[in-house]
Amino acid sequence: MNIGLIAHDSKKKLMQNFCIAYRGILCKHTLYATGTTGRLIEEAANLSVYKYLAGHLGGEQQMASQIEQNQLDLLIFLKIHLIRSAMNLMFTRLYSYVTCTIFHLQQMLLQLNY
């Protein structure tokens, strides 16, 4: 499964901790991330991540393009609710998407492990 990972600045530590906690599951999949988030995940969780540009430099648009081409199965986007990013606009134009709590995301990842 191809999994995208994006985290706004104030959520990067949460993403690192999430990836550390679920390293055993995430290591079985192909991971993609925006630049800084990807580097931090690699350092903290020792996972291999394909890195795009930093989000504000076009990384979110690169990730949106991957989604548009059906090359991404799951996107974990830890964001600040007040920011309207290119990714938010892409989602509203192209897809109906589901947002969920960390608890629901954990349950879904546990199901991927089987």
C-alpha positions as CSV (number, residue, x, y, z in Angstrom):
1,M,0.0,0.0,0.0
2,N,1.2,3.5,-0.8
3,I,0.8,5.8,2.2
4,G,1.3,9.6,2.1
5,L,2.4,11.5,5.2
6,I,2.0,15.3,5.7
7,A,2.2,17.3,8.9
8,H,2.0,21.0,9.4
9,D,4.8,22.5,11.5
10,S,3.0,22.3,14.9
11,K,2.0,18.7,14.1
12,K,5.4,17.3,13.1
13,K,6.3,16.0,16.6
14,L,2.9,14.2,16.7
15,M,3.6,12.6,13.3
16,Q,7.1,11.5,14.5
17,N,5.5,9.9,17.6
18,F,2.8,8.3,15.5
19,C,5.3,6.8,13.1
20,I,7.4,5.5,16.0
21,A,4.4,3.9,17.6
22,Y,3.2,2.2,14.3
23,R,6.7,1.5,12.8
24,G,5.9,-2.2,12.7
25,I,2.9,-1.6,10.4
26,L,4.3,1.3,8.4
27,C,7.5,-0.5,7.5
28,K,5.5,-3.0,5.4
29,H,4.2,-0.2,3.1
30,T,5.7,2.4,0.8
31,L,5.8,5.8,2.4
32,Y,5.7,9.2,0.8
33,A,6.0,12.5,2.6
34,T,6.6,16.2,2.1
35,G,10.3,17.1,2.6
36,T,10.7,18.1,6.2
37,T,8.1,15.7,7.5
38,G,9.8,12.8,5.6
39,R,13.2,13.7,7.0
40,L,11.9,13.9,10.5
41,I,10.1,10.5,10.2
42,E,13.3,8.9,8.8
43,E,15.3,10.2,11.7
44,A,12.8,9.4,14.5
45,A,11.3,6.1,13.3
46,N,14.1,4.8,11.1
47,L,11.6,4.3,8.2
48,S,12.4,4.6,4.5
49,V,10.4,7.5,3.1
50,Y,10.2,8.9,-0.5
51,K,10.4,12.6,0.0
52,Y,8.9,15.4,-2.1
53,L,9.6,19.1,-1.7
54,A,8.7,20.9,1.5
55,G,4.9,21.5,1.7
56,H,5.2,25.3,1.2
57,L,7.6,24.8,-1.7
58,G,5.2,22.6,-3.7
59,G,5.3,19.3,-1.8
60,E,1.6,19.3,-1.1
61,Q,0.9,19.8,-4.8
62,Q,3.2,16.9,-5.7
63,M,1.3,14.7,-3.2
64,A,-2.0,16.0,-4.7
65,S,-0.8,15.0,-8.1
66,Q,0.0,11.5,-6.9
67,I,-3.5,11.2,-5.5
68,E,-5.0,12.5,-8.7
69,Q,-3.2,9.8,-10.6
70,N,-4.5,7.1,-8.2
71,Q,-1.0,6.3,-7.0
72,L,-1.7,6.9,-3.3
73,D,-3.9,4.5,-1.2
74,L,-4.0,6.4,2.1
75,L,-3.1,9.9,3.2
76,I,-2.3,10.8,6.8
77,F,-2.5,14.6,6.9
78,L,-2.0,16.1,10.4
79,K,-3.0,19.7,9.8
80,I,-3.9,22.9,11.5
81,H,-7.6,23.4,10.9
82,L,-7.3,27.1,10.1
83,I,-5.0,26.8,7.2
84,R,-6.4,26.4,3.7
85,S,-3.6,24.6,1.8
86,A,-3.3,23.5,-1.8
87,M,-4.1,20.0,-0.6
88,N,-7.4,21.1,1.0
89,L,-8.4,22.8,-2.2
90,M,-7.4,19.7,-4.3
91,F,-9.5,17.5,-2.1
92,T,-12.6,19.7,-2.3
93,R,-12.3,19.8,-6.1
94,L,-11.6,16.2,-6.8
95,Y,-12.7,13.9,-4.1
96,S,-15.0,13.5,-1.2
97,Y,-12.6,12.6,1.6
98,V,-12.9,11.3,5.1
99,T,-11.4,13.0,8.1
100,C,-10.9,11.0,11.2
101,T,-9.5,11.1,14.7
102,I,-6.2,9.6,15.7
103,F,-8.1,6.8,17.4
104,H,-9.9,5.9,14.2
105,L,-6.7,6.1,12.2
106,Q,-5.1,3.7,14.7
107,Q,-7.9,1.3,14.3
108,M,-7.5,1.4,10.5
109,L,-3.8,0.9,10.7
110,L,-4.2,-2.1,13.0
111,Q,-6.5,-3.6,10.4
112,L,-3.8,-3.1,7.7
113,N,-1.5,-5.3,9.8
114,Y,-3.6,-8.4,9.1
